[in-house]
Amino acid sequence: MRIPVPSPRSLAGQLFAMQAVLIAVLVAGYAVFTYVNDGRQAEDAAGRQATAVARSVADSPSVHAAIATPNPSTELQPYALQVMADTEVDFVTIMAPNRIRWTHPDPDQIGQPFLGHIDRALKGETFTETYTGTLGASVRAVTPIEDENDKVIGLVSAGIKVEAISQRVRGQLAALLGVAGGALALGGIGTYVINARLRRHTHGMNATELSRMHDYHEAALHAVREGLLMLDGQYRVALINDGGRELLGVAADVVGRSVAELGLPAQLTGALLASEPRVDEVHLAADRVLVVNTSPVSGGEHRGTVVTLRDVTELQSLMGELDSERGFTQALRSQAHEAANRLHTVVSLIELGRAEEAVDFATAELELAQALTDQVVAAVGEPVLAALLLGKTAQANERGVELVVSDDSRLDDGLLPPSLPARDLVTILGNLIDNAVDAAQGSGRARVTVTAYTANSADPGSADSDELVLKVSDTGAGVDPAHAEMVFQRGFSTKPAGPGGRGLGLALARQAVQRHGGLLTVAEADGGGAEFEVRMPLRTTAKAAAASAPAEPAEAEPAKAAPLTGGRG
């Protein structure tokens, strides 16, 4: 037969049992202490009462006068009985210096020797003692009766029986037990109420379970790669894991600080301070793209917010590359369509017997396409950027926008350091061109101009290149100077929102530029519209081959920028 093992009590139950026992022990100890103390105080009070009565009798003139008579008992006995009745003492004995009693509650004891100590009284001293006499144990006081010459002419003893003192203490004990019982009951009820609330907060778990849960909590908190942030009801950081600190770029001592004091971007701060839940919102941190989810913790009132953060920086970059690939695909499809049209034209000319005109038409198309491709490659030797420009040219042409590479462009292959990956360049330049095409579309002369070159920031004519410059200008409506900074914030856009939202491209471009220590600004273009300029340090010295390359003749006349029209490559 298996004996069931009782499960450990919950933490609240253990605390209740401990507190109940503690209160009971305290009340019992206090009751015993009070009982003993009251007994001692009762004896002291009885001694003081007996002393006061004895001194009053010893100082009475009638007592002095009665002692001088031949038979003092005749006058003193009635007087002593009256004093006993008035002062609630159990006996008043007046005696001669030789112990012979003149008064006693029991008349048969008159004339008998007094039982007790009188030596100190015979010396003129008043004292108290507990002594067992003819009436039993009593607390008594003995004091001398002195004449005008301070001669002891008699003694007075007044006392209260110990049994009477005990009865007084027992009466007080009943009241004490009642108070102690009330205190125990109130303490028990208060302890039960407090522990019931504790039981609700701890969900009935015992100390071992709570400790285990804490260990699991700490392990999970630090093991989760996603960021986890918990805010209290006043939007102060109550808890943050390692992933949250890394993603937000905050210090380790942020617990207890308000979200508004963390120095996060305004829109991200607004999302964290929002009272309503946020689901899969994309926000930009210092150098990361984050997906933010918030869930309020409420129980009738706002108690806090749980925030989860996912890093989608790499994913967002890959999505940008995918968009570029889709653009390339669309451009190729468009070019294939136009190439088919031209091929049909050539075939039709041949069928009409105009072979020479067909050859001239095909040759002209090939020469124009090759010339435009050569121009882009000559200006921008970096293969990724050259491919991006050719693809964007076809896309812009489909939307009725002319995209050109300016004469000032000069970006040879191999100048960009490994610290500046092509993926970031595609993100920066691709978003700027897309934004410029959107702005220029529909204008009178829809045109986008791209400039790309490297230079020395201190000496533009130097062969040492330490700065990459990218410029994209358009013929659109331009940017209001009041919005010069707002255009780079996530969510800002002058166009209607699409399915994926608006206002993320320029924010991603600036983030990528800042990640490499560069600067992205916007100003008014020379011919109207807006001009976005990127300046990023290369953190390297130009290669020796670039330094030794022959400079362009000063008198050379720069060629005009040739339009890159779709269907030409």
C-alpha positions as CSV (number, residue, x, y, z in Angstrom):
1,M,0.0,0.0,0.0
2,R,1.4,3.3,-1.0
3,I,1.2,6.0,1.6
4,P,0.4,9.4,0.0
5,V,3.0,12.0,0.7
6,P,1.4,15.4,1.5
7,S,2.4,18.1,-0.9
8,P,4.3,21.1,0.6
9,R,2.1,24.0,1.8
10,S,1.9,27.0,-0.3
11,L,4.1,30.0,0.6
12,A,1.0,31.8,1.9
13,G,0.0,28.8,4.0
14,Q,3.5,28.5,5.5
15,L,3.5,32.2,6.4
16,F,0.1,32.0,7.9
17,A,1.0,29.1,10.1
18,M,4.3,30.8,11.1
19,Q,2.6,34.1,11.8
20,A,-0.3,32.4,13.8
21,V,2.2,30.6,16.0
22,L,4.2,33.7,16.5
23,I,1.2,35.8,17.5
24,A,0.0,33.0,19.9
25,V,3.5,32.8,21.5
26,L,3.7,36.6,21.8
27,V,0.2,36.9,23.3
28,A,0.8,34.0,25.7
29,G,4.2,35.4,26.8
30,Y,2.7,38.8,27.3
31,A,-0.1,37.3,29.4
32,V,2.3,35.4,31.6
33,F,4.5,38.5,32.0
34,T,1.5,40.7,32.8
35,Y,0.2,38.2,35.3
36,V,3.5,37.9,37.2
37,N,4.0,41.6,37.0
38,D,0.5,42.4,38.2
39,G,1.1,40.0,41.2
40,R,4.2,41.8,42.1
41,Q,2.6,45.2,41.7
42,A,-0.4,44.1,43.8
43,E,1.9,43.1,46.6
44,D,3.7,46.4,46.4
45,A,0.4,48.3,46.4
46,A,-0.8,46.3,49.4
47,G,2.5,47.2,51.2
48,R,2.1,50.9,50.5
49,Q,-1.6,50.7,51.6
50,A,-0.7,49.0,54.9
51,T,2.1,51.5,55.5
52,A,-0.2,54.4,55.0
53,V,-2.8,53.0,57.4
54,A,-0.2,52.1,60.0
55,R,1.3,55.6,59.9
56,S,-2.1,57.2,60.1
57,V,-3.0,55.2,63.2
58,A,0.4,55.9,64.8
59,D,0.1,59.6,64.3
60,S,-3.5,59.8,65.7
61,P,-3.7,61.9,68.9
62,S,-6.5,59.7,70.2
63,V,-4.2,56.7,70.0
64,H,-1.5,58.6,72.0
65,A,-4.1,59.5,74.6
66,A,-5.4,56.0,74.9
67,I,-2.0,54.5,75.4
68,A,-1.6,56.8,78.5
69,T,-4.7,55.2,80.1
70,P,-4.5,52.2,82.5
71,N,-6.4,50.0,79.9
72,P,-5.6,51.1,76.4
73,S,-7.6,48.2,74.8
74,T,-10.9,49.7,75.9
75,E,-10.5,52.7,73.6
76,L,-8.1,51.3,71.0
77,Q,-10.1,48.2,70.0
78,P,-13.2,50.0,68.7
79,Y,-10.9,52.5,66.9
80,A,-8.9,49.8,65.2
81,L,-12.0,48.0,64.0
82,Q,-13.4,51.2,62.5
83,V,-10.1,51.8,60.7
84,M,-10.1,48.3,59.3
85,A,-13.6,48.9,58.0
86,D,-12.8,52.3,56.5
87,T,-9.4,51.3,54.8
88,E,-10.2,47.8,53.7
89,V,-7.2,46.2,55.4
90,D,-7.5,42.8,57.1
91,F,-6.1,43.8,60.5
92,V,-4.9,46.7,62.5
93,T,-2.9,45.7,65.5
94,I,-1.8,48.2,68.1
95,M,0.6,46.8,70.7
96,A,3.0,47.7,73.5
97,P,6.7,47.9,72.9
98,N,6.9,44.4,74.5
99,R,4.7,42.8,71.8
100,I,1.5,42.6,73.9
101,R,-1.5,43.3,71.7
102,W,-3.9,46.0,72.7
103,T,-6.1,45.4,69.6
104,H,-6.8,42.5,67.2
105,P,-9.6,41.4,64.8
106,D,-10.0,38.4,67.0
107,P,-10.8,39.6,70.6
108,D,-9.3,36.4,72.0
109,Q,-5.9,37.4,70.7
110,I,-5.9,40.7,72.7
111,G,-3.2,40.5,75.5
112,Q,-1.3,37.9,73.5
113,P,2.2,38.5,72.0
114,F,2.4,39.8,68.4
115,L,3.7,37.3,65.9
116,G,6.2,39.0,63.6
117,H,9.3,41.2,63.6
118,I,9.4,44.5,65.5
119,D,13.1,45.1,66.1
120,R,13.4,47.7,63.3
121,A,10.2,49.5,64.5
122,L,11.6,49.7,68.0
123,K,14.5,51.6,66.5
124,G,12.0,54.2,65.0
125,E,11.9,52.7,61.5
126,T,8.8,51.8,59.5
127,F,9.1,48.6,57.4
128,T,7.0,46.1,55.5
129,E,7.2,42.3,55.3
130,T,5.3,39.2,54.3
131,Y,4.6,37.1,57.4
132,T,2.3,34.3,58.4
133,G,0.5,35.2,61.6
134,T,-2.7,34.2,63.3
135,L,-4.7,35.2,60.3
136,G,-2.5,33.5,57.8
137,A,0.1,34.9,55.4
138,S,-0.2,38.6,55.0
139,V,1.7,41.6,53.7
140,R,2.1,43.9,56.8
141,A,3.6,47.2,57.7
142,V,5.0,47.8,61.2
143,T,5.6,51.4,62.4
144,P,6.5,52.9,65.9
145,I,4.3,55.2,68.0
146,E,6.6,57.9,69.4
147,D,5.9,60.6,72.1
148,E,7.1,64.2,72.1
149,N,10.6,63.0,73.1
150,D,10.8,60.5,70.2
151,K,10.4,57.7,72.7
152,V,8.7,54.5,71.3
153,I,5.6,54.1,73.5
154,G,3.8,51.6,71.2
155,L,3.7,49.9,67.8
156,V,1.1,49.6,65.0
157,S,0.9,46.8,62.5
158,A,-1.6,46.9,59.5
159,G,-1.8,44.2,57.0
160,I,-3.6,42.6,54.0
161,K,-3.8,38.9,53.6
162,V,-2.0,37.4,50.7
163,E,-5.2,35.5,49.7
164,A,-7.0,38.8,49.3
165,I,-4.2,40.1,47.1
166,S,-4.4,36.9,45.0
167,Q,-8.1,37.4,44.5
168,R,-7.4,40.9,43.2
169,V,-4.9,39.5,40.7
170,R,-7.2,36.8,39.6
171,G,-9.9,39.4,38.8
172,Q,-7.4,41.3,36.7
173,L,-6.3,38.0,35.0
174,A,-9.8,37.4,33.7
175,A,-9.7,40.8,32.0
176,L,-6.2,40.1,30.8
177,L,-7.2,36.8,29.2
178,G,-10.1,38.5,27.5
179,V,-7.8,41.2,26.0
180,A,-5.3,38.5,25.0
181,G,-8.0,36.4,23.3
182,G,-9.2,39.5,21.4
183,A,-5.7,40.4,20.3
184,L,-5.1,36.8,19.2
185,A,-8.4,36.8,17.2
186,L,-7.6,40.1,15.6
187,G,-4.1,39.0,14.8
188,G,-5.3,35.8,13.3
189,I,-7.9,37.5,11.2
190,G,-5.4,40.1,10.0
191,T,-2.9,37.4,9.2
192,Y,-5.5,35.4,7.3
193,V,-6.5,38.4,5.2
194,I,-2.9,39.3,4.4
195,N,-2.0,35.8,3.5
196,A,-5.2,35.3,1.4
197,R,-4.0,38.3,-0.7
198,L,-0.5,36.8,-0.8
199,R,-2.0,33.5,-1.9
200,R,-3.7,35.2,-4.8
201,H,-0.4,37.0,-5.9
202,T,1.7,33.8,-5.6
203,H,-1.1,31.6,-7.2
204,G,-0.9,29.2,-4.3
205,M,2.7,28.1,-5.0
206,N,5.1,27.2,-2.3
207,A,8.6,28.6,-1.9
208,T,10.3,25.8,-3.9
209,E,7.9,26.3,-6.8
210,L,8.5,30.1,-6.7
211,S,12.3,29.6,-6.6
212,R,12.1,27.2,-9.5
213,M,9.9,29.6,-11.5
214,H,12.4,32.4,-10.8
215,D,15.2,30.3,-12.1
216,Y,13.2,29.4,-15.3
217,H,12.3,33.1,-15.7
218,E,15.9,34.2,-15.5
219,A,17.1,31.5,-17.8
220,A,14.4,32.2,-20.4
221,L,14.9,35.9,-20.1
222,H,18.6,35.7,-21.0
223,A,18.2,32.9,-23.5
224,V,15.6,34.6,-25.7
225,R,17.4,36.4,-28.6
226,E,14.5,38.7,-29.2
227,G,14.2,41.8,-27.2
228,L,11.9,41.7,-24.2
229,L,10.9,44.9,-22.4
230,M,8.5,45.3,-19.5
231,L,7.1,48.7,-18.4
232,D,5.2,49.5,-15.2
233,G,2.1,51.6,-15.0
234,Q,4.1,54.8,-15.2
235,Y,5.9,53.6,-18.3
236,R,9.2,53.1,-16.4
237,V,11.4,50.2,-17.4
238,A,10.7,47.4,-14.9
239,L,12.6,44.7,-16.8
240,I,14.7,44.3,-19.9
241,N,16.7,41.4,-21.2
242,D,20.1,41.3,-22.9
243,G,18.5,41.3,-26.4
244,G,16.4,44.3,-25.6
245,R,19.4,46.3,-24.4
246,E,21.3,45.4,-27.6
247,L,18.5,46.1,-30.0
248,L,17.6,49.5,-28.4
249,G,21.2,50.4,-27.8
250,V,20.7,51.4,-24.2
251,A,22.9,51.0,-21.1
252,A,22.5,48.2,-18.5
253,D,21.3,50.6,-15.8
254,V,18.0,51.6,-17.5
255,V,15.7,49.8,-15.0
256,G,13.6,52.3,-13.2
257,R,14.0,55.0,-15.9
258,S,11.1,56.3,-18.0
259,V,10.9,55.3,-21.6
260,A,11.0,59.0,-22.6
261,E,14.5,59.3,-21.0
262,L,16.1,56.5,-23.0
263,G,16.9,58.7,-26.0
264,L,15.0,56.5,-28.5
265,P,13.6,57.9,-31.8
266,A,10.4,59.8,-31.3
267,Q,8.1,57.4,-33.2
268,L,9.5,54.4,-31.4
269,T,9.1,56.2,-28.0
270,G,5.5,57.0,-29.0
271,A,4.8,53.3,-29.8
272,L,6.2,52.3,-26.4
273,L,4.1,54.9,-24.6
274,A,0.9,54.1,-26.4
275,S,-1.9,52.7,-24.2
276,E,-3.4,50.6,-27.0
277,P,-1.6,47.4,-28.3
278,R,0.7,47.6,-31.3
279,V,1.1,44.6,-33.6
280,D,4.1,44.1,-35.9
281,E,4.9,47.7,-36.3
282,V,8.2,48.5,-38.1
283,H,10.3,51.1,-36.3
284,L,13.9,52.4,-36.7
285,A,16.3,52.4,-33.8
286,A,19.8,53.8,-33.9
287,D,21.1,51.4,-36.5
288,R,18.5,48.7,-36.7
289,V,15.1,48.0,-38.1
290,L,12.8,46.6,-35.4
291,V,9.4,45.0,-35.5
292,V,7.6,46.1,-32.3
293,N,4.7,44.4,-30.5
294,T,3.1,45.8,-27.4
295,S,0.5,44.2,-25.1
296,P,-0.9,46.1,-22.1
297,V,-1.1,44.3,-18.8
298,S,-4.4,45.2,-17.1
299,G,-6.6,44.0,-14.3
300,G,-9.2,46.8,-14.1
301,E,-6.5,49.4,-14.5
302,H,-3.3,49.9,-16.5
303,R,-0.6,48.0,-14.7
304,G,2.1,48.0,-17.4
305,T,3.1,47.0,-20.9
306,V,4.9,44.0,-22.3
307,V,7.0,44.8,-25.4
308,T,8.7,42.4,-27.7
309,L,11.3,43.5,-30.3
310,R,12.5,41.6,-33.3
311,D,15.5,42.6,-35.4
312,V,14.6,42.6,-39.1
313,T,17.5,44.7,-40.3
314,E,19.0,41.9,-42.4
315,L,15.5,40.9,-43.6
316,Q,14.6,44.5,-44.5
317,S,17.9,44.7,-46.5
318,L,17.1,41.5,-48.3
319,M,13.6,42.7,-49.0
320,G,15.2,45.8,-50.6
321,E,17.5,43.6,-52.7
322,L,14.4,41.5,-53.7
323,D,12.6,44.7,-54.7
324,S,15.6,45.6,-56.8
325,E,15.6,42.2,-58.4
326,R,12.0,42.5,-59.2
327,G,12.7,45.9,-60.7
328,F,15.4,44.3,-62.8
329,T,13.0,41.6,-63.9
330,Q,10.3,44.1,-64.8
331,A,12.9,46.1,-66.8
332,L,14.1,43.0,-68.6
333,R,10.5,42.1,-69.4
334,S,9.9,45.6,-70.7
335,Q,13.1,45.5,-72.7
336,A,12.3,42.1,-74.1
337,H,8.9,43.5,-75.2
338,E,10.5,46.4,-76.9
339,A,13.2,44.2,-78.4
340,A,10.4,42.0,-79.8
341,N,8.8,45.1,-81.3
342,R,12.1,46.2,-83.0
343,L,12.7,42.6,-84.2
344,H,9.2,42.6,-85.8
345,T,10.1,45.9,-87.4
346,V,13.3,44.5,-88.8
347,V,11.5,41.4,-90.1
348,S,8.8,43.5,-91.6
349,L,11.3,45.7,-93.4
350,I,13.0,42.6,-94.8
351,E,9.7,41.2,-96.0
352,L,8.9,44.5,-97.7
353,G,12.2,44.2,-99.6
354,R,13.9,47.0,-97.7
355,A,16.8,45.0,-96.4
356,E,19.2,48.0,-96.3
357,E,16.8,50.0,-94.2
358,A,16.4,47.0,-91.8
359,V,20.2,46.7,-91.4
360,D,20.4,50.5,-90.7
361,F,17.6,50.4,-88.2
362,A,19.1,47.4,-86.3
363,T,22.6,48.8,-86.4
364,A,21.4,52.2,-85.0
365,E,19.6,50.5,-82.1
366,L,22.6,48.4,-81.2
367,E,25.0,51.3,-81.3
368,L,22.7,53.5,-79.2
369,A,22.2,50.8,-76.6
370,Q,25.9,50.0,-76.4
371,A,26.8,53.8,-76.2
372,L,24.4,54.2,-73.2
373,T,25.8,51.2,-71.5
374,D,29.3,52.3,-72.1
375,Q,28.5,55.7,-70.7
376,V,27.1,54.3,-67.4
377,V,30.0,51.8,-67.0
378,A,32.6,54.5,-67.8
379,A,31.0,56.9,-65.2
380,V,30.3,54.2,-62.5
381,G,32.7,51.3,-62.7
382,E,31.3,49.8,-59.5
383,P,29.4,46.8,-61.0
384,V,26.6,46.7,-58.5
385,L,25.8,50.4,-58.8
386,A,26.1,50.3,-62.6
387,A,23.6,47.4,-62.7
388,L,21.3,49.3,-60.3
389,L,21.5,52.4,-62.5
390,L,20.7,50.4,-65.7
391,G,17.8,48.7,-64.1
392,K,16.4,51.9,-62.5
393,T,16.7,53.6,-65.9
394,A,14.4,51.1,-67.5
395,Q,11.9,51.4,-64.6
396,A,12.0,55.2,-64.7
397,N,11.4,55.2,-68.5
398,E,8.3,53.0,-68.1
399,R,6.9,55.7,-65.7
400,G,7.7,58.5,-68.1
401,V,10.8,59.8,-66.2
402,E,14.2,60.3,-67.8
403,L,17.1,59.2,-65.6
404,V,20.6,60.5,-66.4
405,V,24.1,60.1,-65.0
406,S,25.8,63.5,-64.7
407,D,29.1,64.3,-66.2
408,D,30.7,64.7,-62.8
409,S,30.2,61.1,-62.0
410,R,33.4,59.1,-61.6
411,L,33.4,55.9,-59.5
412,D,36.0,53.4,-60.5
413,D,35.8,49.7,-59.6
414,G,37.8,48.7,-56.5
415,L,37.7,52.1,-54.8
416,L,35.0,51.1,-52.2
417,P,36.4,49.4,-49.1
418,P,35.1,46.1,-47.7
419,S,33.6,48.0,-44.8
420,L,31.1,49.5,-47.2
421,P,29.1,46.5,-48.6
422,A,27.3,46.7,-51.9
423,R,24.0,45.8,-50.1
424,D,24.1,49.1,-48.2
425,L,24.9,51.0,-51.4
426,V,21.9,49.5,-53.1
427,T,19.7,50.4,-50.1
428,I,20.9,54.0,-50.1
429,L,21.0,54.8,-53.8
430,G,18.0,52.6,-54.7
431,N,15.7,54.3,-52.2
432,L,16.9,57.8,-53.2
433,I,16.3,57.0,-56.9
434,D,12.8,55.5,-56.2
435,N,11.9,58.6,-54.2
436,A,13.2,60.9,-56.9
437,V,11.3,59.1,-59.6
438,D,8.1,59.3,-57.5
439,A,8.6,63.0,-57.1
440,A,9.5,63.7,-60.7
441,Q,6.7,61.6,-62.3
442,G,4.0,63.9,-63.7
443,S,6.1,67.0,-63.8
444,G,6.6,69.1,-66.9
445,R,10.1,67.6,-67.7
446,A,10.3,64.5,-65.6
447,R,14.0,64.0,-65.0
448,V,16.2,62.4,-62.3
449,T,19.9,63.1,-62.3
450,V,22.4,60.8,-60.4
451,T,25.9,61.9,-59.5
452,A,28.5,59.5,-57.9
453,Y,32.1,60.1,-57.2
454,T,34.9,59.9,-54.6
455,A,36.8,62.9,-53.3
456,N,39.1,64.1,-50.6
457,S,36.9,66.1,-48.1
458,A,39.8,68.5,-47.3
459,D,41.2,68.8,-50.8
460,P,38.8,67.9,-53.6
461,G,41.6,67.9,-56.2
462,S,43.7,65.4,-54.2
463,A,44.2,61.8,-55.5
464,D,43.6,60.4,-52.0
465,S,39.9,59.5,-51.8
466,D,38.4,59.4,-48.3
467,E,34.8,60.3,-49.0
468,L,32.1,58.8,-51.2
469,V,29.6,61.4,-52.6
470,L,26.2,60.4,-54.0
471,K,23.7,63.0,-55.3
472,V,20.2,62.4,-56.6
473,S,18.2,65.3,-57.9
474,D,14.7,65.5,-59.4
475,T,12.4,67.9,-61.2
476,G,9.5,67.4,-58.8
477,A,7.9,69.9,-56.4
478,G,10.8,69.8,-54.0
479,V,10.9,69.6,-50.2
480,D,9.6,72.2,-47.9
481,P,12.5,73.5,-45.8
482,A,10.3,73.0,-42.7
483,H,10.2,69.3,-43.5
484,A,13.9,68.9,-44.3
485,E,14.4,66.6,-41.3
486,M,11.0,65.1,-41.1
487,V,11.3,63.5,-44.6
488,F,13.9,61.1,-43.1
489,Q,11.5,59.9,-40.3
490,R,9.8,56.7,-40.6
491,G,6.1,57.2,-41.6
492,F,6.5,60.6,-43.1
493,S,5.3,60.8,-46.7
494,T,3.5,63.3,-49.0
495,K,2.0,60.4,-50.9
496,P,-1.0,58.2,-50.0
497,A,-0.2,55.1,-48.0
498,G,-0.1,51.9,-50.0
499,P,-0.5,48.3,-48.8
500,G,2.9,48.2,-47.2
501,G,2.8,51.7,-45.8
502,R,4.8,54.8,-46.8
503,G,7.8,56.8,-45.5
504,L,10.2,53.9,-44.8
505,G,12.6,54.2,-47.8
506,L,14.3,57.5,-46.9
507,A,14.4,56.5,-43.2
508,L,16.2,53.2,-44.2
509,A,18.6,55.2,-46.4
510,R,19.6,57.6,-43.6
511,Q,20.0,54.7,-41.2
512,A,22.4,52.9,-43.6
513,V,24.3,56.2,-44.1
514,Q,24.6,56.9,-40.4
515,R,25.6,53.3,-39.7
516,H,28.8,54.0,-41.8
517,G,29.4,57.4,-40.2
518,G,28.0,59.4,-43.1
519,L,25.6,62.2,-43.6
520,L,22.4,62.4,-45.7
521,T,20.9,65.8,-46.4
522,V,18.3,67.3,-48.7
523,A,18.3,70.8,-50.4
524,E,16.7,72.5,-53.3
525,A,18.1,71.5,-56.7
526,D,19.5,74.0,-59.1
527,G,16.6,73.6,-61.6
528,G,13.9,73.2,-59.0
529,G,12.9,70.0,-57.2
530,A,14.9,68.3,-54.5
531,E,18.5,67.2,-54.3
532,F,19.5,64.5,-51.8
533,E,23.2,64.3,-51.0
534,V,25.1,61.4,-49.3
535,R,28.6,61.8,-48.0
536,M,30.2,58.8,-46.4
537,P,33.8,58.4,-45.3
538,L,35.7,55.5,-47.0
539,R,38.2,55.1,-44.1
540,T,40.9,54.1,-46.6
541,T,43.4,55.7,-49.0
542,A,43.0,55.4,-52.7
543,K,45.0,52.7,-54.3
544,A,48.3,53.6,-55.9
545,A,47.0,52.8,-59.3
546,A,44.3,55.5,-58.9
547,A,46.9,58.0,-57.6
548,S,49.1,57.4,-60.6
549,A,46.4,57.5,-63.2
550,P,46.7,60.4,-65.7
551,A,44.5,63.3,-64.9
552,E,41.9,64.5,-67.3
553,P,43.2,67.4,-69.5
554,A,42.2,70.7,-68.0
555,E,41.1,72.0,-71.3
556,A,38.9,69.0,-72.2
557,E,35.4,70.0,-72.8
558,P,33.0,67.8,-70.7
559,A,30.5,65.9,-72.6
560,K,26.8,66.5,-72.0
561,A,24.9,64.1,-69.8
562,A,23.2,61.6,-72.1
563,P,19.7,60.4,-71.2
564,L,19.4,56.7,-70.2
565,T,16.2,55.7,-71.8
566,G,14.4,52.5,-71.3
567,G,14.7,49.8,-74.0
568,R,18.2,50.9,-74.9
569,G,20.1,48.2,-73.1
